[in-house]
Amino acid sequence: MANPSPGNSITLRVEAPSSFTATSELAAAVGNAGAAVTALDVAESHHNTIVVDVTCNTTDDEHAKRVEAALNALDGVKVLHVSDRTFLMHLGGKLEVVPKVPLRNRDDLSRAYTPGVARVCMAIAEDPSAARNLTVKRNTVAVVTDGSAVLGLGNIGPAAALPVMEGKAALFKQFANVDAWPVCLDTQDTEEIIRTVKLLAPVFGGVNLEDIAAPRCFEIEARLREELDIPVFHDDQHGTAIVTLAALTNALRVVGKKIADVKIVVSGVGAAGSAIIQLLKAQGAQHIVAAGRSGAIHNGETYNDHHRTWIAENTNEEGFSGSLHEALVGADVFIGVSAPNILAEEHVASMAKDSIVFAMANPTPEVDPAIASKHAAVVATGRSDFPNQINNVLAFPGLFRGLLDAGVSDITPQMLVAAAEAIANRVQDDELNASYIIPSIFDLQVTKDVANAVIAAANAKAAAEAVAAL
């Protein structure tokens, strides 16, 4: 059974007989129903009754109903109302637009709007590059999706994807002070998406592509990078790859192995898997076997998309053609960006001594982390309720902060590696252990370090190009 999670938090307003033990009895009933009580607040007190708000974490909607039933079953207790705290957080959306300048009088209005704004418009008309300093373009990113691959929910469409994009925009602002806005497109046609983003580009200083299904996402990113003069970043690919490399760097420190020596098995060859493999190769990984639904990707097979073809040509040097489970035998590292519950305990047990397991399928990992930890030295997931959460929020806010501040449009492998190293380095030697290989997403220094690393990589690239031009 899944653990109770803040993502399924509810508040039950309960009327109970007034007594000294009323709140403890309510808490005990909720606990016996398998929920985790997080707050008890007496909202009203009357002569014979009290009204208590009981807040608890549950596993899902059905569990919430069982908790409600458990309270109603108590003598004299009545549940008056149940509120879903996650839905309340999303009520009316999670974003708003707030002016940065005061509009107190006609003088302010004359400069912010007409007639003064016309002078700024003409300055940009004469020099379009001035828009970067004189408009929101300087600090604004479009979070673009077509709703075709949202979280682990699949192709649910643009409207249903909007809460995720709002959340992404909120993270940009919270962690990097980047103003981001959701752009959910009602098309899944590659050419229409490319054309639409290009038409919207004058407003934005960068584009974060999100939850667009493979293989379409590869062409969209490549074309937009080629045809736009602002940075374009597909977070599901490169954000995941950055944080995975950071986590692996520190996991290897824990077990005393080197990236060039270890055998790495990657499950999933979609957007995230392909980008992870490319970044691992850029950092010196030599022995990678990637597996899709039909088994290992290898050179003896013909593949329909060039990403799988690239993987076949650049990994699996021994030409292994067996299953994922067979590939795991003797492997040092498992990286899963695929599907839930595809590994059992015996598969983890078959790996090398001091193995590393990153089971990142969300919300249900490829293997139960508690089971994996019986045999693996280091275990990480994409979830917040287990140690070592591999979360993209460690990467994308700082990455875009650095790109915007550096004023560059190209995103290079060196920048991605630099970002990963900056994240890994936030874990000090005296902090590093099997349960702490990746910093907290609430460590605000991470964003600053990533931004500075990206700026340094951009400056190094510019300096190298200047020398080459001499």
C-alpha positions as CSV (number, residue, x, y, z in Angstrom):
1,M,0.0,0.0,0.0
2,A,1.3,3.5,-0.8
3,N,2.3,5.8,1.9
4,P,0.0,8.7,2.9
5,S,1.2,11.8,1.0
6,P,0.7,15.6,1.3
7,G,-0.5,15.4,-2.3
8,N,-3.6,13.7,-0.9
9,S,-4.1,15.9,2.2
10,I,-7.7,16.5,3.4
11,T,-9.3,18.6,6.2
12,L,-12.4,17.1,7.9
13,R,-14.6,19.5,9.9
14,V,-15.9,17.2,12.6
15,E,-18.6,17.8,15.3
16,A,-17.9,15.8,18.4
17,P,-19.2,15.6,22.0
18,S,-17.3,18.1,24.2
19,S,-14.9,16.2,26.4
20,F,-11.3,16.3,27.5
21,T,-10.3,13.4,25.3
22,A,-12.3,14.3,22.2
23,T,-9.4,15.4,20.1
24,S,-7.2,12.5,21.0
25,E,-10.0,10.1,20.2
26,L,-10.4,11.7,16.7
27,A,-6.7,11.5,16.1
28,A,-6.6,7.8,17.1
29,A,-9.5,7.0,14.8
30,V,-7.7,8.7,11.9
31,G,-4.5,6.9,12.7
32,N,-6.2,3.6,12.9
33,A,-7.7,4.2,9.4
34,G,-4.1,4.5,8.1
35,A,-3.9,8.2,7.6
36,A,-1.2,10.6,9.0
37,V,-2.6,13.4,11.2
38,T,-0.8,16.7,10.5
39,A,-3.0,19.1,12.4
40,L,-5.9,19.3,14.9
41,D,-7.6,22.7,15.4
42,V,-10.7,23.4,17.5
43,A,-12.7,25.7,15.3
44,E,-15.8,26.1,17.6
45,S,-16.6,25.3,21.2
46,H,-20.2,24.9,22.5
47,H,-21.7,23.7,25.8
48,N,-22.2,20.1,24.7
49,T,-20.2,19.9,21.5
50,I,-17.0,21.1,19.8
51,V,-16.1,21.5,16.1
52,V,-12.6,20.3,15.2
53,D,-10.7,20.6,11.9
54,V,-8.8,17.4,11.5
55,T,-6.1,17.6,8.8
56,C,-4.4,14.4,7.6
57,N,-2.5,12.9,4.7
58,T,-4.1,10.0,2.8
59,T,-3.1,7.8,-0.1
60,D,-6.0,8.4,-2.5
61,D,-9.7,9.4,-2.7
62,E,-10.9,6.0,-1.6
63,H,-8.6,6.2,1.5
64,A,-10.1,9.6,2.3
65,K,-13.6,8.2,2.3
66,R,-12.5,5.4,4.7
67,V,-11.1,8.1,7.0
68,E,-14.4,9.9,6.9
69,A,-16.3,6.7,7.6
70,A,-14.0,5.9,10.6
71,L,-14.8,9.3,12.2
72,N,-18.5,9.0,11.5
73,A,-18.5,5.6,13.2
74,L,-17.5,7.1,16.5
75,D,-20.2,7.6,19.1
76,G,-21.7,11.1,18.8
77,V,-19.3,12.2,16.0
78,K,-20.4,13.7,12.7
79,V,-18.2,14.8,9.8
80,L,-19.7,18.1,8.6
81,H,-17.5,18.7,5.6
82,V,-14.4,17.3,3.9
83,S,-12.0,19.7,2.0
84,D,-9.3,18.5,-0.4
85,R,-6.4,20.8,0.4
86,T,-4.7,20.1,-3.0
87,F,-7.8,21.3,-4.9
88,L,-8.1,24.3,-2.6
89,M,-4.5,25.3,-3.5
90,H,-5.4,25.3,-7.2
91,L,-8.7,27.2,-6.8
92,G,-8.5,30.1,-9.2
93,G,-5.1,29.1,-10.4
94,K,-1.6,29.5,-8.8
95,L,-0.4,32.6,-10.7
96,E,-1.2,36.3,-10.9
97,V,0.2,39.3,-12.8
98,V,1.5,42.1,-10.5
99,P,2.8,45.4,-11.9
100,K,6.5,46.1,-11.0
101,V,6.0,49.9,-11.1
102,P,3.5,52.1,-9.2
103,L,0.6,53.7,-11.0
104,R,-0.4,56.3,-8.4
105,N,-1.3,59.4,-10.6
106,R,-1.4,60.8,-14.1
107,D,2.4,61.4,-14.0
108,D,3.0,57.7,-13.5
109,L,0.4,56.7,-16.1
110,S,2.0,59.1,-18.7
111,R,5.3,57.3,-18.4
112,A,4.1,53.7,-18.0
113,Y,1.5,54.0,-20.8
114,T,0.5,56.8,-23.2
115,P,2.1,59.1,-24.3
116,G,5.5,58.2,-22.8
117,V,5.4,54.5,-23.8
118,A,5.5,55.5,-27.5
119,R,9.1,56.7,-27.1
120,V,10.1,53.2,-25.8
121,C,8.2,51.6,-28.6
122,M,10.1,53.6,-31.2
123,A,13.5,52.8,-29.5
124,I,12.7,49.1,-29.9
125,A,11.5,49.6,-33.5
126,E,14.9,51.2,-34.3
127,D,16.9,48.5,-32.4
128,P,14.9,45.3,-31.8
129,S,17.6,44.0,-29.4
130,A,16.6,46.8,-27.0
131,A,13.4,44.7,-26.2
132,R,15.5,42.5,-24.0
133,N,16.2,45.4,-21.6
134,L,13.1,47.5,-22.0
135,T,10.4,44.8,-21.8
136,V,9.4,41.7,-19.8
137,K,11.5,39.7,-22.3
138,R,14.5,40.3,-20.1
139,N,13.2,38.0,-17.4
140,T,10.3,36.0,-18.9
141,V,10.1,32.3,-19.9
142,A,7.3,30.5,-21.8
143,V,6.4,27.1,-20.3
144,V,5.1,25.4,-23.4
145,T,3.2,22.1,-23.7
146,D,0.8,20.3,-25.9
147,G,-0.5,18.1,-23.1
148,S,0.7,14.9,-24.8
149,A,2.9,13.5,-22.0
150,V,1.9,15.0,-18.7
151,L,3.6,13.6,-15.7
152,G,2.8,9.9,-15.6
153,L,-0.8,10.7,-16.8
154,G,-0.2,10.5,-20.5
155,N,-1.9,12.4,-23.3
156,I,-4.5,14.3,-21.3
157,G,-4.6,17.5,-23.4
158,P,-3.6,21.2,-22.9
159,A,-6.4,22.2,-20.4
160,A,-5.7,19.3,-18.1
161,A,-1.9,20.1,-18.4
162,L,-2.4,23.7,-17.2
163,P,-2.1,23.0,-13.5
164,V,1.3,21.4,-14.0
165,M,2.5,24.4,-16.2
166,E,1.2,26.8,-13.5
167,G,3.2,24.9,-10.9
168,K,6.3,25.0,-13.1
169,A,5.9,28.8,-13.5
170,A,5.5,29.2,-9.7
171,L,8.8,27.2,-9.2
172,F,10.6,29.5,-11.7
173,K,9.5,32.5,-9.7
174,Q,10.1,31.0,-6.2
175,F,13.5,29.6,-6.8
176,A,15.1,31.9,-9.4
177,N,12.9,35.0,-9.6
178,V,12.2,34.2,-13.3
179,D,8.8,35.3,-14.5
180,A,7.3,32.3,-16.4
181,W,3.9,31.8,-18.0
182,P,2.0,28.7,-19.1
183,V,1.4,28.3,-22.8
184,C,-0.8,25.3,-23.4
185,L,-1.3,24.7,-27.1
186,D,-4.4,23.1,-28.5
187,T,-2.5,21.1,-31.1
188,Q,-0.2,18.2,-31.3
189,D,1.0,18.8,-34.8
190,T,4.8,19.4,-34.8
191,E,4.7,22.1,-37.4
192,E,1.9,24.0,-35.8
193,I,3.7,23.9,-32.4
194,I,6.9,25.2,-33.9
195,R,5.1,27.9,-35.8
196,T,3.1,29.0,-32.8
197,V,6.1,29.2,-30.5
198,K,8.0,31.2,-33.1
199,L,5.0,33.6,-33.3
200,L,5.0,34.1,-29.5
201,A,8.8,34.3,-29.1
202,P,9.1,38.2,-29.2
203,V,7.5,38.3,-25.7
204,F,9.9,35.8,-24.1
205,G,13.6,35.5,-23.2
206,G,13.5,31.7,-23.3
207,V,11.3,28.7,-23.9
208,N,10.9,25.8,-21.5
209,L,9.3,22.9,-23.4
210,E,7.3,20.6,-21.1
211,D,5.5,17.3,-21.2
212,I,5.6,16.9,-25.0
213,A,5.7,13.2,-26.1
214,A,8.7,11.6,-27.8
215,P,9.7,11.4,-30.5
216,R,7.9,14.7,-31.5
217,C,9.6,16.6,-28.7
218,F,13.1,16.0,-30.2
219,E,12.3,17.6,-33.5
220,I,10.4,20.5,-31.9
221,E,13.3,21.3,-29.6
222,A,15.9,21.0,-32.4
223,R,14.0,23.1,-34.8
224,L,13.2,25.9,-32.3
225,R,16.8,26.0,-31.2
226,E,17.9,26.4,-34.8
227,E,15.2,29.0,-35.7
228,L,15.0,31.2,-32.6
229,D,17.5,33.6,-31.1
230,I,16.5,32.7,-27.5
231,P,17.4,29.6,-25.4
232,V,15.0,26.6,-25.8
233,F,15.2,23.9,-23.2
234,H,13.2,20.6,-23.0
235,D,13.1,20.0,-19.2
236,D,11.9,16.4,-19.5
237,Q,15.0,15.7,-21.4
238,H,17.8,17.9,-20.1
239,G,16.6,18.9,-16.7
240,T,16.2,15.2,-15.8
241,A,19.6,14.4,-17.2
242,I,21.3,17.2,-15.2
243,V,19.9,16.1,-11.9
244,T,20.5,12.4,-12.6
245,L,24.1,13.1,-13.4
246,A,24.5,15.2,-10.2
247,A,22.9,12.4,-8.1
248,L,25.1,9.7,-9.8
249,T,28.2,11.7,-9.3
250,N,27.6,11.7,-5.5
251,A,26.3,8.1,-5.4
252,L,29.5,7.0,-7.0
253,R,31.5,8.9,-4.4
254,V,29.5,7.0,-1.7
255,V,30.4,3.6,-3.2
256,G,33.9,4.5,-4.3
257,K,33.5,3.8,-8.0
258,K,34.3,5.9,-11.1
259,I,31.8,6.7,-13.9
260,A,34.2,5.5,-16.6
261,D,34.4,2.0,-15.0
262,V,30.8,1.2,-14.0
263,K,28.2,-0.7,-16.1
264,I,25.1,1.5,-16.3
265,V,21.7,0.1,-17.4
266,V,19.1,2.7,-18.4
267,S,15.4,1.6,-18.6
268,G,13.5,3.9,-20.9
269,V,14.7,5.4,-24.2
270,G,12.2,8.2,-24.5
271,A,13.0,11.9,-24.0
272,A,14.5,11.6,-20.5
273,G,16.4,8.3,-21.2
274,S,18.0,9.6,-24.4
275,A,19.1,12.9,-22.8
276,I,20.5,11.1,-19.7
277,I,22.6,8.7,-21.9
278,Q,24.0,11.6,-23.9
279,L,25.0,13.6,-20.7
280,L,26.5,10.5,-19.1
281,K,28.6,10.0,-22.2
282,A,29.6,13.6,-22.1
283,Q,30.8,13.1,-18.6
284,G,32.9,10.0,-19.5
285,A,30.6,7.0,-19.0
286,Q,31.9,4.1,-21.1
287,H,29.7,1.1,-20.4
288,I,25.9,1.9,-20.9
289,V,23.2,-0.5,-22.0
290,A,19.8,1.1,-22.7
291,A,16.6,-1.0,-22.7
292,G,13.2,-0.3,-24.2
293,R,10.0,-2.4,-24.0
294,S,11.5,-5.0,-26.4
295,G,14.9,-5.3,-24.7
296,A,18.3,-3.8,-25.1
297,I,19.1,-1.3,-27.8
298,H,21.9,-2.7,-29.9
299,N,23.7,-2.2,-33.2
300,G,22.3,-5.3,-34.8
301,E,18.8,-3.8,-35.0
302,T,17.2,-1.2,-37.2
303,Y,15.3,1.6,-35.4
304,N,12.7,4.0,-36.7
305,D,14.0,7.2,-35.0
306,H,17.5,8.6,-35.0
307,H,17.7,8.9,-31.2
308,R,17.4,5.1,-30.8
309,T,19.8,4.7,-33.7
310,W,22.3,7.1,-32.0
311,I,22.0,5.1,-28.8
312,A,22.6,1.8,-30.7
313,E,25.7,3.3,-32.3
314,N,27.1,4.9,-29.1
315,T,26.3,2.4,-26.3
316,N,26.3,-1.3,-25.6
317,E,29.8,-1.9,-27.0
318,E,29.4,-5.7,-26.5
319,G,26.2,-5.9,-28.6
320,F,24.1,-7.3,-25.8
321,S,20.6,-8.1,-27.1
322,G,18.8,-9.6,-24.2
323,S,16.1,-8.3,-21.8
324,L,16.3,-5.5,-19.2
325,H,16.4,-8.1,-16.4
326,E,19.3,-10.0,-18.1
327,A,21.2,-6.7,-18.6
328,L,21.0,-6.0,-14.9
329,V,23.0,-9.0,-14.0
330,G,26.4,-7.7,-12.7
331,A,25.4,-4.0,-13.4
332,D,26.7,-1.3,-11.1
333,V,24.0,1.2,-11.8
334,F,20.3,1.1,-12.7
335,I,18.6,4.3,-14.0
336,G,14.9,4.0,-14.6
337,V,12.8,6.5,-16.5
338,S,10.2,4.1,-17.7
339,A,7.3,2.3,-16.0
340,P,6.2,1.2,-12.5
341,N,7.0,-2.1,-10.9
342,I,9.1,-3.6,-13.7
343,L,11.8,-4.9,-11.3
344,A,11.5,-7.4,-8.5
345,E,13.8,-8.0,-5.6
346,E,15.8,-10.7,-7.4
347,H,16.7,-8.4,-10.2
348,V,18.3,-5.9,-7.8
349,A,20.0,-8.7,-6.0
350,S,21.6,-9.8,-9.3
351,M,23.4,-6.5,-9.6
352,A,27.1,-5.9,-8.7
353,K,28.2,-5.4,-5.1
354,D,27.5,-1.8,-3.8
355,S,25.0,-1.2,-6.6
356,I,23.1,2.1,-7.3
357,V,19.4,2.1,-8.1
358,F,17.7,5.2,-9.4
359,A,14.0,4.3,-9.8
360,M,12.5,7.5,-11.1
361,A,9.2,6.5,-12.7
362,N,6.5,8.7,-11.1
363,P,4.4,8.4,-9.1
364,T,5.2,4.6,-8.8
365,P,8.9,3.7,-9.2
366,E,10.3,0.8,-11.2
367,V,10.9,-1.0,-8.0
368,D,9.8,-0.5,-4.4
369,P,12.6,1.6,-2.8
370,A,12.4,-0.3,0.4
371,I,12.9,-3.6,-1.4
372,A,15.7,-2.2,-3.6
373,S,17.5,-0.9,-0.5
374,K,17.9,-4.5,0.8
375,H,20.5,-5.1,-1.9
376,A,21.6,-1.7,-3.4
377,A,24.0,0.5,-1.6
378,V,22.3,3.7,-2.8
379,V,18.6,4.1,-3.8
380,A,17.0,7.3,-5.3
381,T,13.5,8.0,-6.7
382,G,11.6,10.9,-8.1
383,R,9.3,11.0,-5.0
384,S,9.5,13.4,-2.1
385,D,8.5,10.8,0.5
386,F,11.8,8.8,0.1
387,P,15.4,9.9,0.6
388,N,17.3,11.1,-2.4
389,Q,14.6,12.8,-4.5
390,I,15.9,13.4,-8.1
391,N,13.8,16.5,-8.8
392,N,14.2,18.8,-11.9
393,V,13.6,21.9,-9.8
394,L,17.2,21.6,-8.7
395,A,18.2,22.4,-12.3
396,F,15.8,24.4,-14.5
397,P,15.4,27.6,-12.4
398,G,19.1,28.1,-12.0
399,L,19.8,27.1,-15.6
400,F,17.4,29.7,-17.0
401,R,18.6,32.3,-14.5
402,G,22.1,31.8,-15.8
403,L,21.0,31.8,-19.5
404,L,18.9,35.0,-19.1
405,D,21.7,36.8,-17.2
406,A,24.4,35.7,-19.6
407,G,22.2,36.8,-22.6
408,V,23.0,33.7,-24.6
409,S,20.7,31.6,-26.9
410,D,22.8,28.4,-27.2
411,I,22.6,25.7,-24.6
412,T,25.7,23.5,-24.7
413,P,26.6,20.1,-23.2
414,Q,29.3,22.0,-21.2
415,M,26.6,24.1,-19.6
416,L,24.6,21.0,-18.7
417,V,27.6,19.3,-17.2
418,A,28.5,22.5,-15.3
419,A,25.0,22.6,-13.9
420,A,25.2,19.0,-12.7
421,E,28.5,19.6,-11.1
422,A,27.2,22.6,-9.3
423,I,24.3,20.6,-7.9
424,A,26.5,17.7,-6.8
425,N,29.0,20.1,-5.1
426,R,26.3,21.4,-2.8
427,V,26.5,18.2,-0.8
428,Q,29.7,18.5,1.3
429,D,32.0,15.6,2.1
430,D,30.8,15.6,5.8
431,E,27.2,15.5,4.7
432,L,27.4,12.8,2.0
433,N,26.0,9.4,2.7
434,A,23.8,6.8,1.1
435,S,20.6,8.6,2.1
436,Y,21.9,12.1,1.1
437,I,23.4,12.3,-2.3
438,I,21.4,15.2,-3.6
439,P,20.7,18.6,-2.0
440,S,17.3,19.7,-0.8
441,I,15.2,21.5,-3.4
442,F,14.8,24.2,-0.8
443,D,18.5,24.9,-0.6
444,L,18.3,28.3,-2.2
445,Q,22.1,28.3,-2.9
446,V,21.6,25.6,-5.4
447,T,19.9,27.9,-7.9
448,K,22.6,30.5,-7.4
449,D,25.4,28.0,-7.9
450,V,23.7,26.5,-11.1
451,A,23.2,30.0,-12.5
452,N,26.8,31.0,-11.8
453,A,28.1,27.7,-13.4
454,V,26.0,28.3,-16.5
455,I,27.3,31.9,-16.8
456,A,30.9,30.7,-16.4
457,A,30.4,28.0,-19.1
458,A,28.8,30.6,-21.4
459,N,31.7,33.0,-20.8
460,A,34.2,30.3,-21.5
461,K,32.5,29.4,-24.7
462,A,32.5,33.1,-25.8
463,A,36.2,33.5,-24.9
464,A,37.1,30.3,-26.9
465,E,35.1,31.6,-29.9
466,A,36.9,35.0,-29.7
467,V,40.3,33.3,-29.7
468,A,39.3,31.1,-32.6
469,A,38.2,34.2,-34.6
470,L,41.6,35.8,-34.3
